[in-house]
Amino acid sequence: MCNNGGMQLNGVCICPDEWTGETCSNENVCDTAELEGFKFPHTPIGWFAYSEDKCPMETSGAGKPRASARCLVTNGVASFNPPQVFQCDQTLSDIKQNLTSAADLETLASSTQILTSRPDELTAENVTAAAQIANALLLSPNATESVRVAAVATVSQLLNTTVPDDNSTATQDLTLTLDQLSVNLSLNSSQSQVVQPNLVVQSAQIQAADSKGVQFTSFKGTSGSFVADRVRLNTNTSEVVMENGFVAEALVFIRFPSGSSSRQKPSNLSVGFVLYQNNRFFPSRIYKRRRAPVRVLSASVRGQQRHVVPQHVEMQFRPALLSGFLLHDFSCVFWNYSLQDWSTDGCSKRDASDGVLSCLCNHTTNFAALWSFREKHEYAEALGTLSITGLSFSILGLVVTLIHHVKENFQRKSRERQTNLNSKLALFCIYISLLAFIITFLSGVQNSSPQNASQVAFSGDNHILDSDEHVEPDRGSCTAVAALLHFFLLATFTWNSVYGTQLVLLVRSMRRTLPPFWTPLSVGVGWGVPAVVMAITLAATYSVDNPLGYRQEEFCWLSALDQARYFSFGKPMFWGFLLPVGLILIYSVVLLVLTSLTTCRVDPKLTSTSRSSLTKRFLVSVSLAVLLGLSWTLGYLVLVTSGRAHLIFSIFFCLGTTTQGFQIFILFTARSPSFRASMWRFVHHVSSVNIPLSSSKYNLRKNWREPSTSETYRDLRDGDTGL
């Protein structure tokens, strides 16, 4: 059982930085303390704490901590060292100038550390200056251990900056200095270690004759930061060894050539390791990192004999996968200072079992495992019964409406057809576009070629990846379905507004015809505007290599969410659909109000108003609201509400939109006299059909005029042959 906030991973407790041990039961922290008038918060062992007291606002170091102190174990007790006080008027430029003089290096080192204690406030110029100062301090022959530790802490803080380098040479020189430092730290002792949240420098002196190999391991914690208690060095092992009760997140194993110790006298070897939290100091032109944290692990060996230089180096990295993503591929690389970029020369991939990336190289340098991830999509479930039922009724209603619409139009005289051409054309286009949208939606909205269906198969070639984010190239028909849905739905709303416009023009002007140019204009607007919007959206956001710029992967519709899974106003869903549809709906509401004010106006000369007349006028407004698609306004309320209100609006939105086609049938077709007359003739014809049954004939005619509800079945051989 894990204590004190620990988490279990593969049966192992992963501890917070303040706790250690197999069950996270051992404290690894200095408690809150007040030293020399400065108050310091609780801090993990090995790290620096900064005082809660800040520099006054009138100084150049406004808001910076007044002092720093390091938490160390002394005589078995964790406590803070005496604090280093910061002169609030100092700047990085001042410190750079004083480095050339015989100034107090320890004060300069601690001042640089405090000035970089807030990485998010640093500029590119600050990063360059701080890197140059840290580099000079580490190379100084007069630097003490405390000076080097403060400089390493500064470098650790610089790894948290996000501003681009204005001088990458400064950080590149700093990495070379850290490599040199790692093999020099232990010159006066067998081992030496400096561990800061984002940087580890480990050094050791070993006897080549007494060692088969060296293994450096950093174990996993809940925060991802480095803590001294989770960093181990094994100076004599012939193979990679995993400690029980720990999960390694970065490991390097160096094996020396076999037989070398029998031919040579024992000689000292200096081995050094530098572990970077990220690749901030290794800016690549080839590999573009967006969100994947890539750790860099440096290994260096220095000895008197050239033949003791190792020829086999094995690395293991456990990448910190982001929630909702899957590992796709990885590359084993090292930093080539000549190329100023990553290279794969002399390195190869092994495998990636249990989330661990394994690499082999035949030399020592700065290593990394570049990796790429792909999103683990939560695909939409099949459409619910309510949606399928509503859409099916809509299809049936629209098909019947179209058949009746075409039949009635052809039965009219040519002159009458010409008079009603505009209104009939608009209605016909509304029915066609809405029916096409529903059929396309039902048949293709679910992604038939999901990315998650393809298995993760790591490439055998150790080539450098170009990005940490992998998106499957477009395949299947999902993009085409999304584009068709986008077009047909926009066309439906556009034709709704066209019909409403011509209705307002006729009703409010009391005219029977529209100008001759209205027909080609309405066709151009009704079909042309949706086509242009769809084409612009598709051209601006879609590519074969990245189809998710235009559509979603979970189902075939416009992309709406950003990488953090929040609604984005920069996605096509907003500016390619919600914005134009919202404007159309506002315009449709205005049209509905204008039409209703005209049709529902009561003549003041009349002494009474028939209730049936009021009902008809009300139905006119309701029918127009349904035809204009005003139920879609509920979708905007769904987007901006939560809780019970969100659920209620979602239900009404689903009912209103899925049954829109059936509502149109009821209000525009089923209520018309011509449709009722056609249905009466059809029923009368069906009820009079003679059906032969076993050489006997039965009369199935029902007397529709009589109040009786029973049918009679008589054998026609009885003598009654009438229908």
Helices and strands as residue ranges (DSSP letters): E 7-9, E 12-14, E 19-20, E 26-27, E 29-30, E 33-35, E 38-40, E 43-44, E 48-50, E 67-74, E 77-80, E 84-85, H 92-98, H 105-115, G 119-121, H 124-139, H 145-158, H 168-184, E 191-196, E 199-207, G 208-210, E 213-219, G 228-230, E 231-234, E 248-255, H 260-263, E 268-276, E 296-303, G 306-308, E 312-317, E 325-336, E 341-343, E 347-349, G 353-355, E 357-361, E 366-375, H 385-411, H 414-419, H 421-444, G 451-453, H 478-509, H 518-523, I 524-528, H 529-541, G 547-549, H 572-572, I 573-578, H 579-599, H 611-627, G 630-632, H 633-640, H 643-658, H 660-664, I 665-670, H 673-687, E 691-693, E 696-698, G 716-718
